[in-house]
């Protein structure tokens, strides 16, 4: 058995993903000129995630850690910046063909 089959790595969650999706929704809703197609929205999310520090946790232990991150202003600020940059980038150069 491979290591990846012995353990349930799907229980790992990147907390940053939750924040990125939440702020991306706000940013896209606030800008009527940005494309909302699947390709563009997923690329914005990917860009923002690639420019944010991941924050993995085991989903079973999630709650406390998540709340700690909710109150981490520097962390939140960086994610918002990554989302803003993602929207700008894809708006200027849409991902759809
Ligand atoms: Zn598009």
py3Dmol code that shows the C-alpha trace and the ligand (Angstrom):
import py3Dmol

protein = """\
ATOM      1  CA  UNK A   1       0.000   0.000   0.000  1.00  0.00           C
ATOM      2  CA  UNK A   2       1.234   3.437  -0.806  1.00  0.00           C
ATOM      3  CA  UNK A   3       1.581   6.001   1.955  1.00  0.00           C
ATOM      4  CA  UNK A   4      -1.073   8.152   0.327  1.00  0.00           C
ATOM      5  CA  UNK A   5      -3.508   5.234   0.513  1.00  0.00           C
ATOM      6  CA  UNK A   6      -2.748   4.481   4.180  1.00  0.00           C
ATOM      7  CA  UNK A   7      -3.828   7.883   5.436  1.00  0.00           C
ATOM      8  CA  UNK A   8      -6.793  10.055   4.642  1.00  0.00           C
ATOM      9  CA  UNK A   9      -5.090  13.158   3.293  1.00  0.00           C
ATOM     10  CA  UNK A  10      -8.478  14.427   2.161  1.00  0.00           C
ATOM     11  CA  UNK A  11      -9.032  15.419   5.782  1.00  0.00           C
ATOM     12  CA  UNK A  12      -6.505  18.181   5.196  1.00  0.00           C
ATOM     13  CA  UNK A  13      -8.124  21.490   4.439  1.00  0.00           C
ATOM     14  CA  UNK A  14      -6.475  24.691   3.370  1.00  0.00           C
ATOM     15  CA  UNK A  15      -8.202  27.316   5.464  1.00  0.00           C
ATOM     16  CA  UNK A  16      -6.917  29.971   3.068  1.00  0.00           C
ATOM     17  CA  UNK A  17      -9.223  28.564   0.390  1.00  0.00           C
ATOM     18  CA  UNK A  18     -12.313  29.465   2.414  1.00  0.00           C
ATOM     19  CA  UNK A  19     -11.151  33.071   2.806  1.00  0.00           C
ATOM     20  CA  UNK A  20     -10.093  33.401  -0.837  1.00  0.00           C
ATOM     21  CA  UNK A  21     -13.481  32.199  -2.099  1.00  0.00           C
ATOM     22  CA  UNK A  22     -15.317  34.490   0.323  1.00  0.00           C
ATOM     23  CA  UNK A  23     -13.329  37.602  -0.635  1.00  0.00           C
ATOM     24  CA  UNK A  24     -13.343  36.697  -4.316  1.00  0.00           C
ATOM     25  CA  UNK A  25     -17.142  36.647  -4.234  1.00  0.00           C
ATOM     26  CA  UNK A  26     -17.159  40.137  -2.685  1.00  0.00           C
ATOM     27  CA  UNK A  27     -14.610  41.456  -5.179  1.00  0.00           C
ATOM     28  CA  UNK A  28     -16.398  40.011  -8.226  1.00  0.00           C
ATOM     29  CA  UNK A  29     -19.786  41.279  -7.003  1.00  0.00           C
ATOM     30  CA  UNK A  30     -18.305  44.747  -6.552  1.00  0.00           C
ATOM     31  CA  UNK A  31     -16.964  44.884 -10.113  1.00  0.00           C
ATOM     32  CA  UNK A  32     -19.514  44.505 -12.931  1.00  0.00           C
ATOM     33  CA  UNK A  33     -16.754  44.521 -15.570  1.00  0.00           C
ATOM     34  CA  UNK A  34     -14.998  41.371 -14.463  1.00  0.00           C
ATOM     35  CA  UNK A  35     -15.873  38.143 -16.328  1.00  0.00           C
ATOM     36  CA  UNK A  36     -17.836  35.590 -14.294  1.00  0.00           C
ATOM     37  CA  UNK A  37     -17.326  32.560 -16.500  1.00  0.00           C
ATOM     38  CA  UNK A  38     -16.019  29.358 -14.930  1.00  0.00           C
ATOM     39  CA  UNK A  39     -12.529  29.682 -16.469  1.00  0.00           C
ATOM     40  CA  UNK A  40     -12.020  33.234 -15.244  1.00  0.00           C
ATOM     41  CA  UNK A  41     -13.429  32.736 -11.746  1.00  0.00           C
ATOM     42  CA  UNK A  42     -11.412  29.561 -11.127  1.00  0.00           C
ATOM     43  CA  UNK A  43      -8.273  31.208 -12.480  1.00  0.00           C
ATOM     44  CA  UNK A  44      -8.785  34.174 -10.156  1.00  0.00           C
ATOM     45  CA  UNK A  45      -9.122  31.750  -7.241  1.00  0.00           C
ATOM     46  CA  UNK A  46      -6.004  29.829  -8.345  1.00  0.00           C
ATOM     47  CA  UNK A  47      -3.997  33.031  -8.732  1.00  0.00           C
ATOM     48  CA  UNK A  48      -5.065  34.334  -5.323  1.00  0.00           C
ATOM     49  CA  UNK A  49      -4.299  30.985  -3.669  1.00  0.00           C
ATOM     50  CA  UNK A  50      -0.876  30.793  -5.298  1.00  0.00           C
ATOM     51  CA  UNK A  51      -0.094  34.216  -3.872  1.00  0.00           C
ATOM     52  CA  UNK A  52      -1.348  33.492  -0.357  1.00  0.00           C
ATOM     53  CA  UNK A  53       0.289  31.597   2.444  1.00  0.00           C
ATOM     54  CA  UNK A  54      -1.529  28.275   2.848  1.00  0.00           C
ATOM     55  CA  UNK A  55      -2.997  27.454   6.212  1.00  0.00           C
ATOM     56  CA  UNK A  56      -3.611  23.732   6.345  1.00  0.00           C
ATOM     57  CA  UNK A  57      -5.372  22.013   9.170  1.00  0.00           C
ATOM     58  CA  UNK A  58      -6.886  18.630   9.818  1.00  0.00           C
ATOM     59  CA  UNK A  59     -10.600  19.158   9.363  1.00  0.00           C
ATOM     60  CA  UNK A  60     -11.503  17.281  12.567  1.00  0.00           C
ATOM     61  CA  UNK A  61      -9.627  19.842  14.669  1.00  0.00           C
ATOM     62  CA  UNK A  62     -10.702  22.800  12.609  1.00  0.00           C
ATOM     63  CA  UNK A  63     -12.772  25.148  14.683  1.00  0.00           C
ATOM     64  CA  UNK A  64     -10.322  26.867  17.028  1.00  0.00           C
ATOM     65  CA  UNK A  65      -7.639  27.339  14.425  1.00  0.00           C
ATOM     66  CA  UNK A  66     -10.138  28.783  11.985  1.00  0.00           C
ATOM     67  CA  UNK A  67     -11.312  31.306  14.536  1.00  0.00           C
ATOM     68  CA  UNK A  68      -7.717  32.276  15.296  1.00  0.00           C
ATOM     69  CA  UNK A  69      -7.189  33.012  11.598  1.00  0.00           C
ATOM     70  CA  UNK A  70     -10.408  35.047  11.474  1.00  0.00           C
ATOM     71  CA  UNK A  71      -8.769  37.468  13.890  1.00  0.00           C
ATOM     72  CA  UNK A  72      -5.353  37.551  12.250  1.00  0.00           C
ATOM     73  CA  UNK A  73      -5.436  40.962  10.559  1.00  0.00           C
ATOM     74  CA  UNK A  74      -2.093  40.622   8.756  1.00  0.00           C
ATOM     75  CA  UNK A  75      -3.108  37.258   7.316  1.00  0.00           C
ATOM     76  CA  UNK A  76      -6.523  38.543   6.184  1.00  0.00           C
ATOM     77  CA  UNK A  77      -4.965  41.652   4.661  1.00  0.00           C
ATOM     78  CA  UNK A  78      -2.556  39.558   2.557  1.00  0.00           C
ATOM     79  CA  UNK A  79      -5.384  37.370   1.286  1.00  0.00           C
ATOM     80  CA  UNK A  80      -7.473  40.404   0.341  1.00  0.00           C
ATOM     81  CA  UNK A  81      -4.488  41.837  -1.536  1.00  0.00           C
ATOM     82  CA  UNK A  82      -3.969  38.535  -3.393  1.00  0.00           C
ATOM     83  CA  UNK A  83      -7.670  38.499  -4.356  1.00  0.00           C
ATOM     84  CA  UNK A  84      -7.581  42.122  -5.535  1.00  0.00           C
ATOM     85  CA  UNK A  85      -4.482  41.383  -7.642  1.00  0.00           C
ATOM     86  CA  UNK A  86      -6.125  38.252  -9.074  1.00  0.00           C
ATOM     87  CA  UNK A  87      -9.218  40.189 -10.179  1.00  0.00           C
ATOM     88  CA  UNK A  88      -7.062  42.911 -11.777  1.00  0.00           C
ATOM     89  CA  UNK A  89      -4.925  40.385 -13.616  1.00  0.00           C
ATOM     90  CA  UNK A  90      -7.754  38.268 -15.032  1.00  0.00           C
ATOM     91  CA  UNK A  91      -9.807  41.365 -15.855  1.00  0.00           C
ATOM     92  CA  UNK A  92      -6.914  42.699 -17.936  1.00  0.00           C
ATOM     93  CA  UNK A  93      -6.233  39.306 -19.488  1.00  0.00           C
ATOM     94  CA  UNK A  94      -9.294  36.998 -19.323  1.00  0.00           C
ATOM     95  CA  UNK A  95      -8.715  33.243 -19.053  1.00  0.00           C
ATOM     96  CA  UNK A  96     -11.531  32.083 -21.353  1.00  0.00           C
ATOM     97  CA  UNK A  97     -10.676  31.366 -24.961  1.00  0.00           C
TER      98      UNK A  97
END
"""
ligand_1 = """\
1
ZN
Zn -14.241 34.546 -18.722
"""
view = py3Dmol.view(width=600, height=400)
view.addModel(protein, "pdb")
view.setStyle({"model": 0}, {"cartoon": {"style": "trace"}})
view.addModel(ligand_1, "xyz")
view.setStyle({"model": 1}, {"stick": {}})
view.zoomTo()
view.show()
